[in-house]
Amino acid sequence: NYARATKQREEQLTALAQETGGRILLPSSTEGIIKQVEQVSRDIEAQYVVTYAPKRLFEPTSGAVRPINVFSRRIGLRLFSLRSHVVAPAT
């Protein structure tokens, strides 16, 4: 039961990571954990927050899904980002 539950949770986390533009790290050894900690540290140092103002200033429909596309001019750079955004209800 434990192995089946573990596999199911791994699949759920993998799907969540793909949906949100992230990734799941599954080290198979102590050395793998150390390498992944270093990788995560570099990723955290390279995070950015990007904002924008829409050209059309109408109130978007609550629940509408807006695609997000992020590109880099630097060749070989790996990007992890959200693929879409759900418009929140106006408060």
PDB file with one MODEL, atoms N, CA, C and O in Angstrom:
MODEL        1
ATOM      1  N   ASN A   1       0.821  -1.202   0.000  1.00  0.00           N
ATOM      2  CA  ASN A   1       0.000   0.000   0.000  1.00  0.00           C
ATOM      3  C   ASN A   1       0.863   1.263   0.000  1.00  0.00           C
ATOM      4  O   ASN A   1       0.565   2.230  -0.702  1.00  0.00           O
ATOM      5  N   TYR A   2       1.943   1.241   0.801  1.00  0.00           N
ATOM      6  CA  TYR A   2       2.807   2.416   0.897  1.00  0.00           C
ATOM      7  C   TYR A   2       3.455   2.735  -0.449  1.00  0.00           C
ATOM      8  O   TYR A   2       3.493   3.893  -0.866  1.00  0.00           O
ATOM      9  N   ALA A   3       3.959   1.713  -1.120  1.00  0.00           N
ATOM     10  CA  ALA A   3       4.614   1.918  -2.419  1.00  0.00           C
ATOM     11  C   ALA A   3       3.631   2.472  -3.435  1.00  0.00           C
ATOM     12  O   ALA A   3       3.969   3.367  -4.209  1.00  0.00           O
ATOM     13  N   ARG A   4       2.409   1.938  -3.435  1.00  0.00           N
ATOM     14  CA  ARG A   4       1.386   2.407  -4.375  1.00  0.00           C
ATOM     15  C   ARG A   4       1.018   3.866  -4.082  1.00  0.00           C
ATOM     16  O   ARG A   4       0.896   4.674  -5.003  1.00  0.00           O
ATOM     17  N   ALA A   5       0.842   4.197  -2.804  1.00  0.00           N
ATOM     18  CA  ALA A   5       0.505   5.571  -2.415  1.00  0.00           C
ATOM     19  C   ALA A   5       1.635   6.536  -2.765  1.00  0.00           C
ATOM     20  O   ALA A   5       1.384   7.652  -3.219  1.00  0.00           O
ATOM     21  N   THR A   6       2.886   6.103  -2.552  1.00  0.00           N
ATOM     22  CA  THR A   6       4.044   6.934  -2.881  1.00  0.00           C
ATOM     23  C   THR A   6       4.099   7.225  -4.377  1.00  0.00           C
ATOM     24  O   THR A   6       4.337   8.361  -4.788  1.00  0.00           O
ATOM     25  N   LYS A   7       3.878   6.198  -5.185  1.00  0.00           N
ATOM     26  CA  LYS A   7       3.883   6.362  -6.643  1.00  0.00           C
ATOM     27  C   LYS A   7       2.765   7.301  -7.080  1.00  0.00           C
ATOM     28  O   LYS A   7       2.967   8.143  -7.956  1.00  0.00           O
ATOM     29  N   GLN A   8       1.593   7.163  -6.478  1.00  0.00           N
ATOM     30  CA  GLN A   8       0.457   8.022  -6.822  1.00  0.00           C
ATOM     31  C   GLN A   8       0.759   9.482  -6.475  1.00  0.00           C
ATOM     32  O   GLN A   8       0.456  10.375  -7.266  1.00  0.00           O
ATOM     33  N   ARG A   9       1.343   9.731  -5.320  1.00  0.00           N
ATOM     34  CA  ARG A   9       1.691  11.106  -4.918  1.00  0.00           C
ATOM     35  C   ARG A   9       2.765  11.687  -5.835  1.00  0.00           C
ATOM     36  O   ARG A   9       2.724  12.868  -6.179  1.00  0.00           O
ATOM     37  N   GLU A  10       3.723  10.851  -6.228  1.00  0.00           N
ATOM     38  CA  GLU A  10       4.760  11.305  -7.155  1.00  0.00           C
ATOM     39  C   GLU A  10       4.138  11.733  -8.485  1.00  0.00           C
ATOM     40  O   GLU A  10       4.534  12.750  -9.056  1.00  0.00           O
ATOM     41  N   GLU A  11       3.182  10.973  -8.972  1.00  0.00           N
ATOM     42  CA  GLU A  11       2.493  11.326 -10.222  1.00  0.00           C
ATOM     43  C   GLU A  11       1.720  12.628 -10.065  1.00  0.00           C
ATOM     44  O   GLU A  11       1.708  13.456 -10.975  1.00  0.00           O
ATOM     45  N   GLN A  12       1.068  12.817  -8.904  1.00  0.00           N
ATOM     46  CA  GLN A  12       0.328  14.055  -8.657  1.00  0.00           C
ATOM     47  C   GLN A  12       1.275  15.253  -8.598  1.00  0.00           C
ATOM     48  O   GLN A  12       0.979  16.302  -9.170  1.00  0.00           O
ATOM     49  N   LEU A  13       2.402  15.107  -7.917  1.00  0.00           N
ATOM     50  CA  LEU A  13       3.374  16.203  -7.835  1.00  0.00           C
ATOM     51  C   LEU A  13       3.982  16.514  -9.203  1.00  0.00           C
ATOM     52  O   LEU A  13       4.215  17.678  -9.531  1.00  0.00           O
ATOM     53  N   THR A  14       4.235  15.482  -9.993  1.00  0.00           N
ATOM     54  CA  THR A  14       4.764  15.685 -11.342  1.00  0.00           C
ATOM     55  C   THR A  14       3.770  16.465 -12.189  1.00  0.00           C
ATOM     56  O   THR A  14       4.154  17.391 -12.902  1.00  0.00           O
ATOM     57  N   ALA A  15       2.494  16.096 -12.115  1.00  0.00           N
ATOM     58  CA  ALA A  15       1.460  16.814 -12.867  1.00  0.00           C
ATOM     59  C   ALA A  15       1.357  18.265 -12.402  1.00  0.00           C
ATOM     60  O   ALA A  15       1.218  19.170 -13.224  1.00  0.00           O
ATOM     61  N   LEU A  16       1.423  18.490 -11.097  1.00  0.00           N
ATOM     62  CA  LEU A  16       1.368  19.855 -10.562  1.00  0.00           C
ATOM     63  C   LEU A  16       2.558  20.673 -11.042  1.00  0.00           C
ATOM     64  O   LEU A  16       2.404  21.830 -11.430  1.00  0.00           O
ATOM     65  N   ALA A  17       3.737  20.077 -11.016  1.00  0.00           N
ATOM     66  CA  ALA A  17       4.939  20.784 -11.477  1.00  0.00           C
ATOM     67  C   ALA A  17       4.816  21.159 -12.945  1.00  0.00           C
ATOM     68  O   ALA A  17       5.163  22.277 -13.326  1.00  0.00           O
ATOM     69  N   GLN A  18       4.329  20.249 -13.773  1.00  0.00           N
ATOM     70  CA  GLN A  18       4.170  20.536 -15.206  1.00  0.00           C
ATOM     71  C   GLN A  18       3.132  21.628 -15.425  1.00  0.00           C
ATOM     72  O   GLN A  18       3.328  22.513 -16.258  1.00  0.00           O
ATOM     73  N   GLU A  19       2.041  21.572 -14.690  1.00  0.00           N
ATOM     74  CA  GLU A  19       0.963  22.547 -14.848  1.00  0.00           C
ATOM     75  C   GLU A  19       1.383  23.953 -14.451  1.00  0.00           C
ATOM     76  O   GLU A  19       0.922  24.931 -15.039  1.00  0.00           O
ATOM     77  N   THR A  20       2.256  24.058 -13.457  1.00  0.00           N
ATOM     78  CA  THR A  20       2.661  25.364 -12.950  1.00  0.00           C
ATOM     79  C   THR A  20       3.996  25.837 -13.508  1.00  0.00           C
ATOM     80  O   THR A  20       4.503  26.881 -13.098  1.00  0.00           O
ATOM     81  N   GLY A  21       4.573  25.078 -14.443  1.00  0.00           N
ATOM     82  CA  GLY A  21       5.830  25.494 -15.050  1.00  0.00           C
ATOM     83  C   GLY A  21       7.043  25.195 -14.203  1.00  0.00           C
ATOM     84  O   GLY A  21       8.123  25.728 -14.456  1.00  0.00           O
ATOM     85  N   GLY A  22       6.884  24.359 -13.213  1.00  0.00           N
ATOM     86  CA  GLY A  22       8.000  24.010 -12.339  1.00  0.00           C
ATOM     87  C   GLY A  22       8.574  22.662 -12.697  1.00  0.00           C
ATOM     88  O   GLY A  22       8.447  22.192 -13.828  1.00  0.00           O
ATOM     89  N   ARG A  23       9.201  22.055 -11.728  1.00  0.00           N
ATOM     90  CA  ARG A  23       9.766  20.724 -11.925  1.00  0.00           C
ATOM     91  C   ARG A  23       9.794  20.015 -10.582  1.00  0.00           C
ATOM     92  O   ARG A  23       9.735  20.645  -9.526  1.00  0.00           O
ATOM     93  N   ILE A  24       9.885  18.720 -10.642  1.00  0.00           N
ATOM     94  CA  ILE A  24       9.970  17.911  -9.432  1.00  0.00           C
ATOM     95  C   ILE A  24      11.351  17.256  -9.415  1.00  0.00           C
ATOM     96  O   ILE A  24      11.810  16.723 -10.426  1.00  0.00           O
ATOM     97  N   LEU A  25      11.990  17.302  -8.280  1.00  0.00           N
ATOM     98  CA  LEU A  25      13.320  16.720  -8.133  1.00  0.00           C
ATOM     99  C   LEU A  25      13.204  15.465  -7.278  1.00  0.00           C
ATOM    100  O   LEU A  25      12.708  15.514  -6.153  1.00  0.00           O
ATOM    101  N   LEU A  26      13.660  14.348  -7.815  1.00  0.00           N
ATOM    102  CA  LEU A  26      13.570  13.065  -7.122  1.00  0.00           C
ATOM    103  C   LEU A  26      14.950  12.414  -7.046  1.00  0.00           C
ATOM    104  O   LEU A  26      15.273  11.543  -7.853  1.00  0.00           O
ATOM    105  N   PRO A  27      15.757  12.833  -6.084  1.00  0.00           N
ATOM    106  CA  PRO A  27      17.103  12.261  -5.977  1.00  0.00           C
ATOM    107  C   PRO A  27      17.044  10.792  -5.577  1.00  0.00           C
ATOM    108  O   PRO A  27      16.179  10.381  -4.803  1.00  0.00           O
ATOM    109  N   SER A  28      17.971  10.011  -6.112  1.00  0.00           N
ATOM    110  CA  SER A  28      18.007   8.582  -5.802  1.00  0.00           C
ATOM    111  C   SER A  28      19.127   8.227  -4.821  1.00  0.00           C
ATOM    112  O   SER A  28      19.271   7.072  -4.423  1.00  0.00           O
ATOM    113  N   SER A  29      19.921   9.238  -4.434  1.00  0.00           N
ATOM    114  CA  SER A  29      21.027   8.973  -3.509  1.00  0.00           C
ATOM    115  C   SER A  29      21.347  10.249  -2.733  1.00  0.00           C
ATOM    116  O   SER A  29      20.849  11.329  -3.050  1.00  0.00           O
ATOM    117  N   THR A  30      22.183  10.100  -1.718  1.00  0.00           N
ATOM    118  CA  THR A  30      22.626  11.252  -0.932  1.00  0.00           C
ATOM    119  C   THR A  30      23.386  12.239  -1.816  1.00  0.00           C
ATOM    120  O   THR A  30      23.207  13.451  -1.697  1.00  0.00           O
ATOM    121  N   GLU A  31      24.236  11.717  -2.705  1.00  0.00           N
ATOM    122  CA  GLU A  31      24.988  12.584  -3.618  1.00  0.00           C
ATOM    123  C   GLU A  31      24.027  13.354  -4.524  1.00  0.00           C
ATOM    124  O   GLU A  31      24.253  14.522  -4.842  1.00  0.00           O
ATOM    125  N   GLY A  32      22.954  12.680  -4.931  1.00  0.00           N
ATOM    126  CA  GLY A  32      21.952  13.334  -5.776  1.00  0.00           C
ATOM    127  C   GLY A  32      21.262  14.474  -5.055  1.00  0.00           C
ATOM    128  O   GLY A  32      20.957  15.505  -5.655  1.00  0.00           O
ATOM    129  N   ILE A  33      21.017  14.287  -3.771  1.00  0.00           N
ATOM    130  CA  ILE A  33      20.390  15.351  -2.970  1.00  0.00           C
ATOM    131  C   ILE A  33      21.309  16.562  -2.913  1.00  0.00           C
ATOM    132  O   ILE A  33      20.853  17.695  -3.073  1.00  0.00           O
ATOM    133  N   ILE A  34      22.587  16.335  -2.688  1.00  0.00           N
ATOM    134  CA  ILE A  34      23.553  17.436  -2.592  1.00  0.00           C
ATOM    135  C   ILE A  34      23.612  18.207  -3.910  1.00  0.00           C
ATOM    136  O   ILE A  34      23.618  19.438  -3.903  1.00  0.00           O
ATOM    137  N   LYS A  35      23.654  17.502  -5.032  1.00  0.00           N
ATOM    138  CA  LYS A  35      23.683  18.172  -6.337  1.00  0.00           C
ATOM    139  C   LYS A  35      22.411  18.977  -6.568  1.00  0.00           C
ATOM    140  O   LYS A  35      22.465  20.086  -7.099  1.00  0.00           O
ATOM    141  N   GLN A  36      21.273  18.425  -6.175  1.00  0.00           N
ATOM    142  CA  GLN A  36      20.011  19.119  -6.401  1.00  0.00           C
ATOM    143  C   GLN A  36      19.863  20.331  -5.485  1.00  0.00           C
ATOM    144  O   GLN A  36      19.255  21.326  -5.879  1.00  0.00           O
ATOM    145  N   VAL A  37      20.406  20.265  -4.272  1.00  0.00           N
ATOM    146  CA  VAL A  37      20.387  21.428  -3.381  1.00  0.00           C
ATOM    147  C   VAL A  37      21.172  22.564  -4.015  1.00  0.00           C
ATOM    148  O   VAL A  37      20.732  23.714  -3.989  1.00  0.00           O
ATOM    149  N   GLU A  38      22.335  22.250  -4.586  1.00  0.00           N
ATOM    150  CA  GLU A  38      23.140  23.270  -5.263  1.00  0.00           C
ATOM    151  C   GLU A  38      22.371  23.850  -6.449  1.00  0.00           C
ATOM    152  O   GLU A  38      22.398  25.059  -6.678  1.00  0.00           O
ATOM    153  N   GLN A  39      21.688  22.989  -7.200  1.00  0.00           N
ATOM    154  CA  GLN A  39      20.919  23.435  -8.362  1.00  0.00           C
ATOM    155  C   GLN A  39      19.771  24.349  -7.920  1.00  0.00           C
ATOM    156  O   GLN A  39      19.542  25.393  -8.530  1.00  0.00           O
ATOM    157  N   VAL A  40      19.059  23.965  -6.878  1.00  0.00           N
ATOM    158  CA  VAL A  40      17.952  24.777  -6.373  1.00  0.00           C
ATOM    159  C   VAL A  40      18.466  26.125  -5.880  1.00  0.00           C
ATOM    160  O   VAL A  40      17.820  27.151  -6.091  1.00  0.00           O
ATOM    161  N   SER A  41      19.627  26.127  -5.225  1.00  0.00           N
ATOM    162  CA  SER A  41      20.220  27.383  -4.747  1.00  0.00           C
ATOM    163  C   SER A  41      20.500  28.332  -5.912  1.00  0.00           C
ATOM    164  O   SER A  41      20.211  29.526  -5.827  1.00  0.00           O
ATOM    165  N   ARG A  42      21.060  27.803  -6.993  1.00  0.00           N
ATOM    166  CA  ARG A  42      21.316  28.645  -8.172  1.00  0.00           C
ATOM    167  C   ARG A  42      20.016  29.161  -8.772  1.00  0.00           C
ATOM    168  O   ARG A  42      19.936  30.316  -9.188  1.00  0.00           O
ATOM    169  N   ASP A  43      18.996  28.306  -8.817  1.00  0.00           N
ATOM    170  CA  ASP A  43      17.705  28.715  -9.367  1.00  0.00           C
ATOM    171  C   ASP A  43      17.079  29.833  -8.546  1.00  0.00           C
ATOM    172  O   ASP A  43      16.525  30.780  -9.105  1.00  0.00           O
ATOM    173  N   ILE A  44      17.163  29.729  -7.231  1.00  0.00           N
ATOM    174  CA  ILE A  44      16.585  30.752  -6.363  1.00  0.00           C
ATOM    175  C   ILE A  44      17.291  32.089  -6.567  1.00  0.00           C
ATOM    176  O   ILE A  44      16.650  33.140  -6.556  1.00  0.00           O
ATOM    177  N   GLU A  45      18.605  32.050  -6.752  1.00  0.00           N
ATOM    178  CA  GLU A  45      19.356  33.288  -6.977  1.00  0.00           C
ATOM    179  C   GLU A  45      18.969  33.964  -8.286  1.00  0.00           C
ATOM    180  O   GLU A  45      19.188  35.165  -8.446  1.00  0.00           O
ATOM    181  N   ALA A  46      18.397  33.214  -9.225  1.00  0.00           N
ATOM    182  CA  ALA A  46      18.105  33.740 -10.558  1.00  0.00           C
ATOM    183  C   ALA A  46      16.615  33.970 -10.783  1.00  0.00           C
ATOM    184  O   ALA A  46      16.162  33.961 -11.927  1.00  0.00           O
ATOM    185  N   GLN A  47      15.843  34.177  -9.714  1.00  0.00           N
ATOM    186  CA  GLN A  47      14.409  34.400  -9.885  1.00  0.00           C
ATOM    187  C   GLN A  47      14.119  35.866 -10.151  1.00  0.00           C
ATOM    188  O   GLN A  47      14.794  36.760  -9.640  1.00  0.00           O
ATOM    189  N   TYR A  48      13.100  36.086 -10.963  1.00  0.00           N
ATOM    190  CA  TYR A  48      12.667  37.435 -11.292  1.00  0.00           C
ATOM    191  C   TYR A  48      11.154  37.503 -11.195  1.00  0.00           C
ATOM    192  O   TYR A  48      10.463  36.501 -11.378  1.00  0.00           O
ATOM    193  N   VAL A  49      10.654  38.673 -10.910  1.00  0.00           N
ATOM    194  CA  VAL A  49       9.219  38.921 -10.949  1.00  0.00           C
ATOM    195  C   VAL A  49       8.980  39.894 -12.098  1.00  0.00           C
ATOM    196  O   VAL A  49       9.593  40.959 -12.161  1.00  0.00           O
ATOM    197  N   VAL A  50       8.084  39.516 -13.000  1.00  0.00           N
ATOM    198  CA  VAL A  50       7.779  40.339 -14.157  1.00  0.00           C
ATOM    199  C   VAL A  50       6.318  40.751 -14.066  1.00  0.00           C
ATOM    200  O   VAL A  50       5.450  39.925 -13.785  1.00  0.00           O
ATOM    201  N   THR A  51       6.050  42.033 -14.303  1.00  0.00           N
ATOM    202  CA  THR A  51       4.664  42.513 -14.301  1.00  0.00           C
ATOM    203  C   THR A  51       4.384  43.216 -15.618  1.00  0.00           C
ATOM    204  O   THR A  51       5.302  43.539 -16.372  1.00  0.00           O
ATOM    205  N   TYR A  52       3.123  43.446 -15.882  1.00  0.00           N
ATOM    206  CA  TYR A  52       2.750  44.156 -17.095  1.00  0.00           C
ATOM    207  C   TYR A  52       1.433  44.890 -16.860  1.00  0.00           C
ATOM    208  O   TYR A  52       0.691  44.586 -15.926  1.00  0.00           O
ATOM    209  N   ALA A  53       1.165  45.853 -17.717  1.00  0.00           N
ATOM    210  CA  ALA A  53      -0.117  46.556 -17.719  1.00  0.00           C
ATOM    211  C   ALA A  53      -0.778  46.253 -19.057  1.00  0.00           C
ATOM    212  O   ALA A  53      -0.181  46.506 -20.103  1.00  0.00           O
ATOM    213  N   PRO A  54      -2.003  45.714 -19.049  1.00  0.00           N
ATOM    214  CA  PRO A  54      -2.662  45.371 -20.309  1.00  0.00           C
ATOM    215  C   PRO A  54      -2.986  46.617 -21.127  1.00  0.00           C
ATOM    216  O   PRO A  54      -3.238  47.687 -20.572  1.00  0.00           O
ATOM    217  N   LYS A  55      -2.977  46.467 -22.456  1.00  0.00           N
ATOM    218  CA  LYS A  55      -3.308  47.585 -23.334  1.00  0.00           C
ATOM    219  C   LYS A  55      -4.790  47.931 -23.251  1.00  0.00           C
ATOM    220  O   LYS A  55      -5.174  49.100 -23.304  1.00  0.00           O
ATOM    221  N   ARG A  56      -5.620  46.886 -23.119  1.00  0.00           N
ATOM    222  CA  ARG A  56      -7.057  47.117 -22.992  1.00  0.00           C
ATOM    223  C   ARG A  56      -7.406  47.193 -21.516  1.00  0.00           C
ATOM    224  O   ARG A  56      -7.141  46.253 -20.767  1.00  0.00           O
ATOM    225  N   LEU A  57      -7.984  48.276 -21.100  1.00  0.00           N
ATOM    226  CA  LEU A  57      -8.231  48.514 -19.683  1.00  0.00           C
ATOM    227  C   LEU A  57      -9.629  48.104 -19.235  1.00  0.00           C
ATOM    228  O   LEU A  57     -10.129  48.627 -18.239  1.00  0.00           O
ATOM    229  N   PHE A  58     -10.265  47.189 -19.943  1.00  0.00           N
ATOM    230  CA  PHE A  58     -11.564  46.709 -19.499  1.00  0.00           C
ATOM    231  C   PHE A  58     -11.377  45.657 -18.420  1.00  0.00           C
ATOM    232  O   PHE A  58     -10.304  45.069 -18.286  1.00  0.00           O
ATOM    233  N   GLU A  59     -12.421  45.431 -17.663  1.00  0.00           N
ATOM    234  CA  GLU A  59     -12.366  44.433 -16.596  1.00  0.00           C
ATOM    235  C   GLU A  59     -12.469  43.039 -17.206  1.00  0.00           C
ATOM    236  O   GLU A  59     -13.502  42.713 -17.790  1.00  0.00           O
ATOM    237  N   PRO A  60     -11.437  42.207 -17.092  1.00  0.00           N
ATOM    238  CA  PRO A  60     -11.502  40.868 -17.676  1.00  0.00           C
ATOM    239  C   PRO A  60     -12.521  39.990 -16.945  1.00  0.00           C
ATOM    240  O   PRO A  60     -12.832  40.214 -15.775  1.00  0.00           O
ATOM    241  N   THR A  61     -13.016  39.015 -17.641  1.00  0.00           N
ATOM    242  CA  THR A  61     -13.977  38.094 -17.065  1.00  0.00           C
ATOM    243  C   THR A  61     -13.314  37.251 -15.984  1.00  0.00           C
ATOM    244  O   THR A  61     -12.259  36.655 -16.204  1.00  0.00           O
ATOM    245  N   SER A  62     -13.944  37.210 -14.818  1.00  0.00           N
ATOM    246  CA  SER A  62     -13.410  36.408 -13.726  1.00  0.00           C
ATOM    247  C   SER A  62     -13.352  34.944 -14.142  1.00  0.00           C
ATOM    248  O   SER A  62     -14.312  34.408 -14.697  1.00  0.00           O
ATOM    249  N   GLY A  63     -12.245  34.317 -13.874  1.00  0.00           N
ATOM    250  CA  GLY A  63     -12.069  32.917 -14.225  1.00  0.00           C
ATOM    251  C   GLY A  63     -11.477  32.697 -15.608  1.00  0.00           C
ATOM    252  O   GLY A  63     -11.178  31.561 -15.977  1.00  0.00           O
ATOM    253  N   ALA A  64     -11.304  33.768 -16.380  1.00  0.00           N
ATOM    254  CA  ALA A  64     -10.718  33.637 -17.717  1.00  0.00           C
ATOM    255  C   ALA A  64      -9.256  33.204 -17.598  1.00  0.00           C
ATOM    256  O   ALA A  64      -8.545  33.635 -16.691  1.00  0.00           O
ATOM    257  N   VAL A  65      -8.825  32.363 -18.508  1.00  0.00           N
ATOM    258  CA  VAL A  65      -7.448  31.874 -18.500  1.00  0.00           C
ATOM    259  C   VAL A  65      -6.642  32.663 -19.515  1.00  0.00           C
ATOM    260  O   VAL A  65      -7.005  32.731 -20.689  1.00  0.00           O
ATOM    261  N   ARG A  66      -5.556  33.255 -19.066  1.00  0.00           N
ATOM    262  CA  ARG A  66      -4.676  34.032 -19.932  1.00  0.00           C
ATOM    263  C   ARG A  66      -3.368  33.270 -20.111  1.00  0.00           C
ATOM    264  O   ARG A  66      -2.754  32.877 -19.120  1.00  0.00           O
ATOM    265  N   PRO A  67      -2.922  33.051 -21.355  1.00  0.00           N
ATOM    266  CA  PRO A  67      -1.657  32.341 -21.567  1.00  0.00           C
ATOM    267  C   PRO A  67      -0.469  33.226 -21.184  1.00  0.00           C
ATOM    268  O   PRO A  67      -0.530  34.450 -21.296  1.00  0.00           O
ATOM    269  N   ILE A  68       0.591  32.597 -20.738  1.00  0.00           N
ATOM    270  CA  ILE A  68       1.828  33.298 -20.400  1.00  0.00           C
ATOM    271  C   ILE A  68       2.951  32.661 -21.211  1.00  0.00           C
ATOM    272  O   ILE A  68       3.146  31.447 -21.171  1.00  0.00           O
ATOM    273  N   ASN A  69       3.682  33.487 -21.941  1.00  0.00           N
ATOM    274  CA  ASN A  69       4.827  33.012 -22.717  1.00  0.00           C
ATOM    275  C   ASN A  69       6.058  33.789 -22.285  1.00  0.00           C
ATOM    276  O   ASN A  69       6.074  35.019 -22.343  1.00  0.00           O
ATOM    277  N   VAL A  70       7.080  33.081 -21.856  1.00  0.00           N
ATOM    278  CA  VAL A  70       8.326  33.707 -21.422  1.00  0.00           C
ATOM    279  C   VAL A  70       9.446  33.176 -22.304  1.00  0.00           C
ATOM    280  O   VAL A  70       9.582  31.966 -22.487  1.00  0.00           O
ATOM    281  N   PHE A  71      10.244  34.084 -22.849  1.00  0.00           N
ATOM    282  CA  PHE A  71      11.334  33.709 -23.737  1.00  0.00           C
ATOM    283  C   PHE A  71      12.613  34.377 -23.272  1.00  0.00           C
ATOM    284  O   PHE A  71      12.575  35.395 -22.581  1.00  0.00           O
ATOM    285  N   SER A  72      13.732  33.809 -23.648  1.00  0.00           N
ATOM    286  CA  SER A  72      15.032  34.381 -23.324  1.00  0.00           C
ATOM    287  C   SER A  72      15.826  34.573 -24.608  1.00  0.00           C
ATOM    288  O   SER A  72      15.739  33.766 -25.533  1.00  0.00           O
ATOM    289  N   ARG A  73      16.590  35.637 -24.652  1.00  0.00           N
ATOM    290  CA  ARG A  73      17.474  35.861 -25.800  1.00  0.00           C
ATOM    291  C   ARG A  73      18.752  35.046 -25.678  1.00  0.00           C
ATOM    292  O   ARG A  73      19.427  34.788 -26.676  1.00  0.00           O
ATOM    293  N   ARG A  74      19.085  34.641 -24.461  1.00  0.00           N
ATOM    294  CA  ARG A  74      20.318  33.890 -24.223  1.00  0.00           C
ATOM    295  C   ARG A  74      20.133  32.426 -24.621  1.00  0.00           C
ATOM    296  O   ARG A  74      19.247  31.749 -24.100  1.00  0.00           O
ATOM    297  N   ILE A  75      20.938  31.953 -25.512  1.00  0.00           N
ATOM    298  CA  ILE A  75      20.852  30.576 -25.987  1.00  0.00           C
ATOM    299  C   ILE A  75      21.297  29.630 -24.874  1.00  0.00           C
ATOM    300  O   ILE A  75      22.291  29.883 -24.193  1.00  0.00           O
ATOM    301  N   GLY A  76      20.557  28.548 -24.698  1.00  0.00           N
ATOM    302  CA  GLY A  76      20.908  27.542 -23.713  1.00  0.00           C
ATOM    303  C   GLY A  76      20.353  27.789 -22.324  1.00  0.00           C
ATOM    304  O   GLY A  76      20.517  26.950 -21.438  1.00  0.00           O
ATOM    305  N   LEU A  77      19.703  28.916 -22.118  1.00  0.00           N
ATOM    306  CA  LEU A  77      19.132  29.219 -20.811  1.00  0.00           C
ATOM    307  C   LEU A  77      17.838  28.441 -20.639  1.00  0.00           C
ATOM    308  O   LEU A  77      16.978  28.463 -21.519  1.00  0.00           O
ATOM    309  N   ARG A  78      17.694  27.758 -19.518  1.00  0.00           N
ATOM    310  CA  ARG A  78      16.480  26.992 -19.244  1.00  0.00           C
ATOM    311  C   ARG A  78      15.550  27.828 -18.382  1.00  0.00           C
ATOM    312  O   ARG A  78      15.941  28.319 -17.324  1.00  0.00           O
ATOM    313  N   LEU A  79      14.322  27.983 -18.839  1.00  0.00           N
ATOM    314  CA  LEU A  79      13.348  28.792 -18.119  1.00  0.00           C
ATOM    315  C   LEU A  79      12.259  27.909 -17.530  1.00  0.00           C
ATOM    316  O   LEU A  79      11.821  26.943 -18.155  1.00  0.00           O
ATOM    317  N   PHE A  80      11.830  28.249 -16.324  1.00  0.00           N
ATOM    318  CA  PHE A  80      10.703  27.609 -15.689  1.00  0.00           C
ATOM    319  C   PHE A  80       9.726  28.718 -15.337  1.00  0.00           C
ATOM    320  O   PHE A  80      10.071  29.631 -14.587  1.00  0.00           O
ATOM    321  N   SER A  81       8.523  28.652 -15.864  1.00  0.00           N
ATOM    322  CA  SER A  81       7.544  29.697 -15.586  1.00  0.00           C
ATOM    323  C   SER A  81       6.136  29.133 -15.693  1.00  0.00           C
ATOM    324  O   SER A  81       5.914  28.049 -16.233  1.00  0.00           O
ATOM    325  N   LEU A  82       5.194  29.903 -15.162  1.00  0.00           N
ATOM    326  CA  LEU A  82       3.799  29.543 -15.310  1.00  0.00           C
ATOM    327  C   LEU A  82       3.438  29.557 -16.792  1.00  0.00           C
ATOM    328  O   LEU A  82       3.999  30.338 -17.561  1.00  0.00           O
ATOM    329  N   ARG A  83       2.517  28.708 -17.189  1.00  0.00           N
ATOM    330  CA  ARG A  83       2.078  28.668 -18.581  1.00  0.00           C
ATOM    331  C   ARG A  83       0.768  29.425 -18.795  1.00  0.00           C
ATOM    332  O   ARG A  83       0.420  29.779 -19.921  1.00  0.00           O
ATOM    333  N   SER A  84       0.046  29.666 -17.699  1.00  0.00           N
ATOM    334  CA  SER A  84      -1.206  30.410 -17.812  1.00  0.00           C
ATOM    335  C   SER A  84      -1.538  31.052 -16.472  1.00  0.00           C
ATOM    336  O   SER A  84      -0.948  30.734 -15.440  1.00  0.00           O
ATOM    337  N   HIS A  85      -2.499  31.966 -16.524  1.00  0.00           N
ATOM    338  CA  HIS A  85      -2.939  32.697 -15.332  1.00  0.00           C
ATOM    339  C   HIS A  85      -4.459  32.736 -15.364  1.00  0.00           C
ATOM    340  O   HIS A  85      -5.056  33.022 -16.403  1.00  0.00           O
ATOM    341  N   VAL A  86      -5.073  32.454 -14.248  1.00  0.00           N
ATOM    342  CA  VAL A  86      -6.528  32.542 -14.146  1.00  0.00           C
ATOM    343  C   VAL A  86      -6.868  33.881 -13.523  1.00  0.00           C
ATOM    344  O   VAL A  86      -6.367  34.220 -12.450  1.00  0.00           O
ATOM    345  N   VAL A  87      -7.729  34.653 -14.204  1.00  0.00           N
ATOM    346  CA  VAL A  87      -8.102  35.982 -13.721  1.00  0.00           C
ATOM    347  C   VAL A  87      -8.926  35.831 -12.450  1.00  0.00           C
ATOM    348  O   VAL A  87      -9.928  35.116 -12.415  1.00  0.00           O
ATOM    349  N   ALA A  88      -8.476  36.523 -11.411  1.00  0.00           N
ATOM    350  CA  ALA A  88      -9.166  36.478 -10.116  1.00  0.00           C
ATOM    351  C   ALA A  88     -10.385  37.391 -10.152  1.00  0.00           C
ATOM    352  O   ALA A  88     -10.404  38.367 -10.902  1.00  0.00           O
ATOM    353  N   PRO A  89     -11.390  37.089  -9.359  1.00  0.00           N
ATOM    354  CA  PRO A  89     -12.569  37.971  -9.284  1.00  0.00           C
ATOM    355  C   PRO A  89     -12.182  39.339  -8.749  1.00  0.00           C
ATOM    356  O   PRO A  89     -11.298  39.453  -7.900  1.00  0.00           O
ATOM    357  N   ALA A  90     -12.846  40.378  -9.247  1.00  0.00           N
ATOM    358  CA  ALA A  90     -12.580  41.736  -8.768  1.00  0.00           C
ATOM    359  C   ALA A  90     -13.053  41.860  -7.333  1.00  0.00           C
ATOM    360  O   ALA A  90     -14.094  41.324  -6.954  1.00  0.00           O
ATOM    361  N   THR A  91     -12.262  42.581  -6.538  1.00  0.00           N
ATOM    362  CA  THR A  91     -12.638  42.754  -5.127  1.00  0.00           C
ATOM    363  C   THR A  91     -13.146  44.130  -4.859  1.00  0.00           C
ATOM    364  O   THR A  91     -13.505  44.445  -3.724  1.00  0.00           O
TER     365      THR A  91
ENDMDL
END
